[in-house]
Amino acid sequence: MRYRLTFIAGVALGYVLGTRAGRERYEQLKKSARQFAQNPAVRNTCETAAQSGREFAGKAYHAVGEKVGDKVLASVTDRVRSFRGRGNGNGVEDDWGTTNT
C-alpha cells in the first residue's frame, strides 16, 4: 500500500511539473511563430507566392478550357462549378479573384 501511494504521488507530481514545463515551452513556440508570421519579409513572400499561384491556376484553367472546348458532357458541366458559364465573357469574378474573359 505504501508503495502504491508513493507511486501515485510521484505520478501526480511528475504530471504537474511536466504540464507546467510543457505549457511554458508551448507559449514560447507560439510567440516565436507569431513573430515569424508578422515579419514583413515573410508576409511579402507569402503574398507573392499566392499571387503567382493564382496566375498559374488561371493560365492552366484557360489552357485546359481551350483544349477541352465544348467536349465536356453537360452532366459533368452541371456538377463542376468551374465549367459553369465558361466562355460567356460577362466579366464575372471567379473563385481566384480574377475576372473571366
Distance bins in CASP14 RR format, pairs under 12 A and 6 or more apart:
PFRMAT RR
TARGET T0000
AUTHOR 0000-0000-0000
RMODE 2
METHOD distances of the structure
MODEL  1
1 7 0 0 0 0 0 1 0 0 0 0 0
1 8 0 0 0 0 0 1 0 0 0 0 0
2 8 0 0 0 0 0 1 0 0 0 0 0
2 9 0 0 0 0 0 1 0 0 0 0 0
3 9 0 0 0 0 0 1 0 0 0 0 0
3 10 0 0 0 0 0 1 0 0 0 0 0
4 10 0 0 0 0 0 1 0 0 0 0 0
4 11 0 0 0 0 0 1 0 0 0 0 0
5 11 0 0 0 0 0 1 0 0 0 0 0
5 12 0 0 0 0 0 1 0 0 0 0 0
6 12 0 0 0 0 0 1 0 0 0 0 0
6 13 0 0 0 0 0 1 0 0 0 0 0
7 13 0 0 0 0 0 1 0 0 0 0 0
7 14 0 0 0 0 0 1 0 0 0 0 0
8 14 0 0 0 0 0 1 0 0 0 0 0
8 15 0 0 0 0 0 1 0 0 0 0 0
9 15 0 0 0 0 0 1 0 0 0 0 0
9 16 0 0 0 0 0 1 0 0 0 0 0
10 16 0 0 0 0 1 0 0 0 0 0 0
10 17 0 0 0 0 1 0 0 0 0 0 0
10 18 0 0 0 0 0 1 0 0 0 0 0
11 17 0 0 0 0 0 1 0 0 0 0 0
11 18 0 0 0 0 0 1 0 0 0 0 0
12 18 0 0 0 0 0 1 0 0 0 0 0
12 19 0 0 0 0 0 1 0 0 0 0 0
13 19 0 0 0 0 0 1 0 0 0 0 0
13 20 0 0 0 0 0 1 0 0 0 0 0
14 20 0 0 0 0 1 0 0 0 0 0 0
14 21 0 0 0 0 1 0 0 0 0 0 0
14 22 0 0 0 0 0 1 0 0 0 0 0
15 21 0 0 0 0 0 1 0 0 0 0 0
15 22 0 0 0 0 0 1 0 0 0 0 0
16 22 0 0 0 0 0 1 0 0 0 0 0
16 23 0 0 0 0 0 1 0 0 0 0 0
17 23 0 0 0 0 0 1 0 0 0 0 0
17 24 0 0 0 0 0 1 0 0 0 0 0
18 24 0 0 0 0 1 0 0 0 0 0 0
18 25 0 0 0 0 1 0 0 0 0 0 0
18 26 0 0 0 0 0 1 0 0 0 0 0
19 25 0 0 0 0 0 1 0 0 0 0 0
19 26 0 0 0 0 0 1 0 0 0 0 0
20 26 0 0 0 0 0 1 0 0 0 0 0
20 27 0 0 0 0 0 1 0 0 0 0 0
21 27 0 0 0 0 0 1 0 0 0 0 0
21 28 0 0 0 0 0 1 0 0 0 0 0
22 28 0 0 0 0 1 0 0 0 0 0 0
22 29 0 0 0 0 1 0 0 0 0 0 0
22 30 0 0 0 0 0 1 0 0 0 0 0
23 29 0 0 0 0 0 1 0 0 0 0 0
23 30 0 0 0 0 0 1 0 0 0 0 0
24 30 0 0 0 0 0 1 0 0 0 0 0
24 31 0 0 0 0 0 1 0 0 0 0 0
25 31 0 0 0 0 0 1 0 0 0 0 0
25 32 0 0 0 0 0 1 0 0 0 0 0
26 32 0 0 0 0 0 1 0 0 0 0 0
26 33 0 0 0 0 0 1 0 0 0 0 0
27 33 0 0 0 0 0 1 0 0 0 0 0
27 34 0 0 0 0 0 1 0 0 0 0 0
28 34 0 0 0 0 0 1 0 0 0 0 0
28 35 0 0 0 0 0 1 0 0 0 0 0
29 35 0 0 0 0 0 1 0 0 0 0 0
29 36 0 0 0 0 0 1 0 0 0 0 0
30 36 0 0 0 0 0 1 0 0 0 0 0
30 37 0 0 0 0 0 1 0 0 0 0 0
31 37 0 0 0 0 0 1 0 0 0 0 0
31 38 0 0 0 0 0 1 0 0 0 0 0
32 38 0 0 0 0 0 1 0 0 0 0 0
32 39 0 0 0 0 0 1 0 0 0 0 0
33 39 0 0 0 0 0 1 0 0 0 0 0
33 42 0 0 0 0 0 1 0 0 0 0 0
34 42 0 0 0 0 0 1 0 0 0 0 0
35 42 0 0 0 0 1 0 0 0 0 0 0
35 43 0 0 0 0 0 1 0 0 0 0 0
36 42 1 0 0 1 0 0 0 0 0 0 0
36 43 0 0 0 0 0 1 0 0 0 0 0
36 45 0 0 0 0 0 1 0 0 0 0 0
36 46 0 0 0 0 0 1 0 0 0 0 0
37 43 1 0 0 1 0 0 0 0 0 0 0
37 45 0 0 0 0 0 1 0 0 0 0 0
37 46 0 0 0 0 1 0 0 0 0 0 0
38 44 0 0 0 0 0 1 0 0 0 0 0
38 46 0 0 0 0 0 1 0 0 0 0 0
39 45 0 0 0 0 1 0 0 0 0 0 0
39 46 0 0 0 0 0 1 0 0 0 0 0
40 46 0 0 0 0 0 1 0 0 0 0 0
40 47 0 0 0 0 0 1 0 0 0 0 0
41 47 0 0 0 0 0 1 0 0 0 0 0
41 48 0 0 0 0 0 1 0 0 0 0 0
42 48 0 0 0 0 0 1 0 0 0 0 0
42 49 0 0 0 0 0 1 0 0 0 0 0
43 49 0 0 0 0 0 1 0 0 0 0 0
43 50 0 0 0 0 0 1 0 0 0 0 0
44 50 0 0 0 0 0 1 0 0 0 0 0
44 51 0 0 0 0 0 1 0 0 0 0 0
45 51 0 0 0 0 0 1 0 0 0 0 0
45 52 0 0 0 0 0 1 0 0 0 0 0
46 52 0 0 0 0 0 1 0 0 0 0 0
46 53 0 0 0 0 0 1 0 0 0 0 0
47 53 0 0 0 0 0 1 0 0 0 0 0
47 54 0 0 0 0 0 1 0 0 0 0 0
48 54 0 0 0 0 0 1 0 0 0 0 0
48 55 0 0 0 0 0 1 0 0 0 0 0
49 55 0 0 0 0 0 1 0 0 0 0 0
49 56 0 0 0 0 0 1 0 0 0 0 0
50 56 0 0 0 0 0 1 0 0 0 0 0
50 57 0 0 0 0 0 1 0 0 0 0 0
50 96 0 0 0 0 1 0 0 0 0 0 0
50 97 0 0 0 0 0 1 0 0 0 0 0
51 57 0 0 0 0 0 1 0 0 0 0 0
51 58 0 0 0 0 0 1 0 0 0 0 0
51 96 0 0 0 0 0 1 0 0 0 0 0
51 97 0 0 0 0 0 1 0 0 0 0 0
51 98 0 0 0 0 0 1 0 0 0 0 0
52 58 0 0 0 0 0 1 0 0 0 0 0
52 59 0 0 0 0 0 1 0 0 0 0 0
52 96 0 0 0 0 0 1 0 0 0 0 0
53 59 0 0 0 0 1 0 0 0 0 0 0
53 60 0 0 0 0 1 0 0 0 0 0 0
53 61 0 0 0 0 0 1 0 0 0 0 0
53 96 0 0 0 0 1 0 0 0 0 0 0
53 98 0 0 0 0 0 1 0 0 0 0 0
54 60 0 0 0 0 0 1 0 0 0 0 0
54 61 0 0 0 0 0 1 0 0 0 0 0
54 94 0 0 0 0 1 0 0 0 0 0 0
54 95 0 0 0 0 1 0 0 0 0 0 0
54 96 1 0 1 0 0 0 0 0 0 0 0
54 97 1 0 0 1 0 0 0 0 0 0 0
54 98 1 0 0 1 0 0 0 0 0 0 0
55 61 0 0 0 0 0 1 0 0 0 0 0
55 62 0 0 0 0 0 1 0 0 0 0 0
55 96 0 0 0 0 1 0 0 0 0 0 0
55 97 0 0 0 0 0 1 0 0 0 0 0
55 98 0 0 0 0 1 0 0 0 0 0 0
56 62 0 0 0 0 0 1 0 0 0 0 0
56 63 0 0 0 0 0 1 0 0 0 0 0
56 96 0 0 0 0 0 1 0 0 0 0 0
56 98 0 0 0 0 0 1 0 0 0 0 0
57 63 0 0 0 0 0 1 0 0 0 0 0
57 64 0 0 0 0 0 1 0 0 0 0 0
57 82 0 0 0 0 0 1 0 0 0 0 0
57 94 0 0 0 0 1 0 0 0 0 0 0
57 95 0 0 0 0 1 0 0 0 0 0 0
57 96 1 0 1 0 0 0 0 0 0 0 0
57 97 0 0 0 0 0 1 0 0 0 0 0
57 98 0 0 0 0 1 0 0 0 0 0 0
58 64 0 0 0 0 1 0 0 0 0 0 0
58 65 0 0 0 0 0 1 0 0 0 0 0
58 66 0 0 0 0 0 1 0 0 0 0 0
58 82 0 0 0 0 0 1 0 0 0 0 0
58 94 0 0 0 0 1 0 0 0 0 0 0
58 95 0 0 0 0 0 1 0 0 0 0 0
58 96 1 0 0 1 0 0 0 0 0 0 0
58 97 0 0 0 0 0 1 0 0 0 0 0
58 98 1 0 0 1 0 0 0 0 0 0 0
58 99 0 0 0 0 0 1 0 0 0 0 0
58 100 0 0 0 0 1 0 0 0 0 0 0
58 101 0 0 0 0 0 1 0 0 0 0 0
59 65 0 0 0 0 0 1 0 0 0 0 0
59 66 0 0 0 0 0 1 0 0 0 0 0
59 96 0 0 0 0 0 1 0 0 0 0 0
59 98 0 0 0 0 0 1 0 0 0 0 0
60 66 0 0 0 0 0 1 0 0 0 0 0
60 67 0 0 0 0 0 1 0 0 0 0 0
60 68 0 0 0 0 0 1 0 0 0 0 0
60 82 0 0 0 0 0 1 0 0 0 0 0
60 96 0 0 0 0 0 1 0 0 0 0 0
61 67 0 0 0 0 0 1 0 0 0 0 0
61 68 0 0 0 0 0 1 0 0 0 0 0
61 80 0 0 0 0 0 1 0 0 0 0 0
61 82 1 0 0 1 0 0 0 0 0 0 0
61 83 0 0 0 0 0 1 0 0 0 0 0
61 86 0 0 0 0 1 0 0 0 0 0 0
61 87 0 0 0 0 0 1 0 0 0 0 0
61 94 0 0 0 0 1 0 0 0 0 0 0
61 95 0 0 0 0 1 0 0 0 0 0 0
61 96 0 0 0 0 1 0 0 0 0 0 0
61 98 0 0 0 0 1 0 0 0 0 0 0
61 100 0 0 0 0 1 0 0 0 0 0 0
61 101 0 0 0 0 0 1 0 0 0 0 0
62 68 0 0 0 0 0 1 0 0 0 0 0
62 69 0 0 0 0 0 1 0 0 0 0 0
62 82 0 0 0 0 0 1 0 0 0 0 0
62 86 0 0 0 0 1 0 0 0 0 0 0
62 87 0 0 0 0 1 0 0 0 0 0 0
62 94 0 0 0 0 0 1 0 0 0 0 0
62 96 0 0 0 0 0 1 0 0 0 0 0
62 98 0 0 0 0 0 1 0 0 0 0 0
62 100 0 0 0 0 1 0 0 0 0 0 0
62 101 0 0 0 0 1 0 0 0 0 0 0
63 69 0 0 0 0 0 1 0 0 0 0 0
64 71 0 0 0 0 0 1 0 0 0 0 0
64 72 0 0 0 0 0 1 0 0 0 0 0
64 80 0 0 0 0 0 1 0 0 0 0 0
64 82 0 0 0 0 1 0 0 0 0 0 0
64 83 0 0 0 0 0 1 0 0 0 0 0
64 86 0 0 0 0 0 1 0 0 0 0 0
65 71 0 0 0 0 1 0 0 0 0 0 0
65 72 0 0 0 0 1 0 0 0 0 0 0
65 77 0 0 0 0 0 1 0 0 0 0 0
65 80 0 0 0 0 0 1 0 0 0 0 0
65 82 0 0 0 0 1 0 0 0 0 0 0
65 83 0 0 0 0 1 0 0 0 0 0 0
65 85 0 0 0 0 0 1 0 0 0 0 0
65 86 1 0 0 1 0 0 0 0 0 0 0
65 87 0 0 0 0 1 0 0 0 0 0 0
65 100 0 0 0 0 0 1 0 0 0 0 0
66 86 0 0 0 0 0 1 0 0 0 0 0
66 87 0 0 0 0 0 1 0 0 0 0 0
68 76 0 0 0 0 0 1 0 0 0 0 0
68 77 0 0 0 0 0 1 0 0 0 0 0
68 80 0 0 0 0 0 1 0 0 0 0 0
68 82 0 0 0 0 0 1 0 0 0 0 0
68 83 0 0 0 0 1 0 0 0 0 0 0
68 86 0 0 0 0 1 0 0 0 0 0 0
68 87 0 0 0 0 0 1 0 0 0 0 0
69 77 0 0 0 0 0 1 0 0 0 0 0
69 83 0 0 0 0 1 0 0 0 0 0 0
69 86 0 0 0 0 1 0 0 0 0 0 0
69 87 0 0 0 0 1 0 0 0 0 0 0
70 76 0 0 0 0 0 1 0 0 0 0 0
70 77 0 0 0 0 1 0 0 0 0 0 0
70 83 0 0 0 0 0 1 0 0 0 0 0
70 85 0 0 0 0 0 1 0 0 0 0 0
70 86 0 0 0 0 1 0 0 0 0 0 0
70 87 0 0 0 0 1 0 0 0 0 0 0
71 77 0 0 0 0 0 1 0 0 0 0 0
71 83 0 0 0 0 0 1 0 0 0 0 0
72 78 0 0 0 0 0 1 0 0 0 0 0
72 79 0 0 0 0 0 1 0 0 0 0 0
72 80 1 0 0 1 0 0 0 0 0 0 0
72 82 0 0 0 0 0 1 0 0 0 0 0
72 83 1 0 1 0 0 0 0 0 0 0 0
72 84 0 0 0 0 0 1 0 0 0 0 0
72 85 0 0 0 0 0 1 0 0 0 0 0
72 86 0 0 0 0 1 0 0 0 0 0 0
73 79 0 0 0 0 1 0 0 0 0 0 0
73 80 0 0 0 0 0 1 0 0 0 0 0
73 83 0 0 0 0 0 1 0 0 0 0 0
74 80 0 0 0 0 0 1 0 0 0 0 0
74 83 0 0 0 0 1 0 0 0 0 0 0
74 84 0 0 0 0 0 1 0 0 0 0 0
75 83 0 0 0 0 0 1 0 0 0 0 0
76 82 0 0 0 0 0 1 0 0 0 0 0
76 83 1 0 0 1 0 0 0 0 0 0 0
76 84 0 0 0 0 0 1 0 0 0 0 0
76 86 0 0 0 0 0 1 0 0 0 0 0
77 83 1 0 1 0 0 0 0 0 0 0 0
77 84 1 0 0 1 0 0 0 0 0 0 0
77 85 0 0 0 0 1 0 0 0 0 0 0
77 86 0 0 0 0 1 0 0 0 0 0 0
77 87 0 0 0 0 0 1 0 0 0 0 0
78 84 1 0 0 1 0 0 0 0 0 0 0
78 85 0 0 0 0 0 1 0 0 0 0 0
80 86 0 0 0 0 1 0 0 0 0 0 0
81 94 0 0 0 0 1 0 0 0 0 0 0
81 95 0 0 0 0 1 0 0 0 0 0 0
82 94 1 0 0 1 0 0 0 0 0 0 0
82 95 1 0 0 1 0 0 0 0 0 0 0
82 96 0 0 0 0 0 1 0 0 0 0 0
82 100 0 0 0 0 0 1 0 0 0 0 0
83 94 0 0 0 0 0 1 0 0 0 0 0
83 100 0 0 0 0 0 1 0 0 0 0 0
84 90 0 0 0 0 0 1 0 0 0 0 0
84 92 0 0 0 0 0 1 0 0 0 0 0
84 94 0 0 0 0 0 1 0 0 0 0 0
84 95 0 0 0 0 0 1 0 0 0 0 0
84 100 0 0 0 0 0 1 0 0 0 0 0
85 91 0 0 0 0 0 1 0 0 0 0 0
85 92 0 0 0 0 1 0 0 0 0 0 0
85 94 0 0 0 0 0 1 0 0 0 0 0
85 100 0 0 0 0 1 0 0 0 0 0 0
86 92 0 0 0 0 0 1 0 0 0 0 0
86 94 0 0 0 0 1 0 0 0 0 0 0
86 100 1 0 0 1 0 0 0 0 0 0 0
86 101 0 0 0 0 0 1 0 0 0 0 0
87 94 0 0 0 0 0 1 0 0 0 0 0
87 100 1 0 0 1 0 0 0 0 0 0 0
87 101 0 0 0 0 1 0 0 0 0 0 0
88 94 0 0 0 0 0 1 0 0 0 0 0
88 100 1 0 0 1 0 0 0 0 0 0 0
88 101 0 0 0 0 1 0 0 0 0 0 0
89 99 0 0 0 0 1 0 0 0 0 0 0
89 100 1 0 1 0 0 0 0 0 0 0 0
89 101 1 0 1 0 0 0 0 0 0 0 0
90 99 0 0 0 0 1 0 0 0 0 0 0
90 100 1 0 0 1 0 0 0 0 0 0 0
90 101 0 0 0 0 1 0 0 0 0 0 0
91 97 0 0 0 0 0 1 0 0 0 0 0
91 98 0 0 0 0 1 0 0 0 0 0 0
91 99 1 0 1 0 0 0 0 0 0 0 0
91 100 1 0 1 0 0 0 0 0 0 0 0
91 101 1 0 0 1 0 0 0 0 0 0 0
92 98 0 0 0 0 0 1 0 0 0 0 0
92 99 1 0 0 1 0 0 0 0 0 0 0
92 100 1 0 1 0 0 0 0 0 0 0 0
92 101 0 0 0 0 1 0 0 0 0 0 0
93 99 1 0 1 0 0 0 0 0 0 0 0
93 100 1 0 0 1 0 0 0 0 0 0 0
93 101 0 0 0 0 0 1 0 0 0 0 0
94 100 1 0 1 0 0 0 0 0 0 0 0
94 101 0 0 0 0 0 1 0 0 0 0 0
END
